[in-house]
């Protein structure tokens, strides 16, 4: 799959209820089928799609998603049912429901995109851990430096307040 198509797939992945998911209409577009046909195939095989593979959005989630991606309004020729969303496991299971060669190719690309996103997340977490450790070490170092500066300041003799000052007198 080309990089352009991979970027398109990445833009179709949303985080809903703490899961990375794809909307049924986006998947139907990628597979080259009608959304209602994709959902019919899923309904005929509903036992293959437990809640952690696929779930239906609430009205509030649908409205929020509609605002983000600009889908049509209900009652104006748009959807009559709340969208279904599929997690990575659900997308993988779609390959057993949609059996065309094109569906298999698209499915492989989508799974690769999920894997790529997971590796980016792992890399981000690793970098975050390294930065946290670096901050921790830096804080310890600064604490030691300031403690030593305080000790040097305590050991430095103080000057008499009425001492004779040396240098040039300021001009008036």
N, C-alpha and C positions, 0 to 999 in steps of 0.2 A: 504494500500500500504506500502511496506517495506521502511525502511529508505534509503536503497541503491537506490531504485527507486525514492524516493523523491529527493535525491541528484542529480540523473540523470536529473530529471525534472528541478530542480533549475539551472543546468548547461546549459539547453536549453533555458533559458529566457535571452533575450538581451534587452538593452535599445537602441531604435532607434527612432529618432525624439522626444525624451523626453518621450516615452511610453515604458513600459515593454511589450515585445512581444515575441511570439514564431513563428518560421518559419514553413511553411506548411510541409516541408519534415520531420522535427522533430516530428510534431504532427502526421503525417501519420505513422511514425515509432512507436510511442506510441500506436496509435489506431490499428496498425496491418493492415493497408491498404496501397495501392500504393498512392504516392503523386498525381498522375494524377486523381485517383478516388476521393480523398478528394477534389481536386480542381473542379472536375466535379460536385460533390454534392453542393459545395459552389456556383458555377456558376448557377446551376439550381435554387438556392434560394438566388440569389444575393441581393434581396431586404431586406433580414434579416441581411446583413452585411454592415452597413453604414461605412463611413470613420473612425470613432472613434472605430470601431470593427475590421476592417481589411483594409489593404492597400497593394499595390504592391510596392516593393522596386525599387529604381532607379538603373541604371547600376553602379553608384559609390557606393551606399550602398551595392549592391550585391557583388562587388569586395572587399569592406572592410570586409564584413561578411565572404566571401570566404577565405580571408587571415586569419581571426580569427579562423575559424573552419575547414578549410582544405577541402572544398567541391570540386568536380570535376570542371574542366574548361569547359566553353561553347564550343561546337564544337568537343569535344572529348568523345562523348557518354553521356555527362552530360545533364543538363537542357536546354531546348529550349526556355523557358519563364522565365521572371524575377519572383523571389519567391514572394509569398504573406506572410504577417506576420499578426498575430492575437493578439489583445490586450486581456486583461482578459475578457471583454465583448464578444469579438469574439469567444474565447475559450468556453465560456458558451453557446453561440449560436450554436456552432458546435454540441452540444448534441441534438439539435432539428433537425439537418440535418443528422447526423450519428446516426442511431437508434438501433444499436446492444447493447446487454447487456454489452459487453466488452467496447464499446465506452462510455457508461454511467459510468462504474467504473473508467475508465481512466480519464474521464472528472472531476469527483469528486476529484480525486487525484490532478489533475492540478490546479483546483480552490483552493483547500486547500493550495497548494504551493504558489499561488499568495497571498492568505490571510496571510500566514505565513511571506512572504517577506514584506508585508505591515505592519505587526505588528513589525517586526524588524526595519523597517524604522521609525515607530512612536517612538519606544524605543530609537533609535539613536538620533532622533530629541529632545526627552525629555532630554537625557543625555547631548546633546550639549547645550541646554538651561540652564541646571543646571551648567555646567562648565562655561558658559558665566557669569551667575550670581555670581558664586564663584570668577571668575577673577575680576569682577566689584567690589565686596566687598573687595577683597584683595587689589586692587589698591587704594580704598578709605582708607583702614587701613594703608597702607604704606605711603600714602600722609600725614595722621595725624601724624604718627610716625616721619617722616622726618621734618615736621613743628615743632614739639615739640623739636626734637634734635637741629634744627636751633635756636630755642628760648633759649634753655639751653646754647648753644654755645655763643650766644650773651650776656647772663647774666654772663657767667664765666669771671672772671677778667683775663686779659692777663698778662703775666709775662714780666718783664723788659728784654730787650735784653742784657744788660750788667750785668746781675745779677751774683752773685757768685754761681758757681755750686758746688753741694755737691756730695760726693761719691769718689770712688777711681780714681786715675789718671791712664790713660791707660799706659801700659808698652811699652817701645820702643824696 
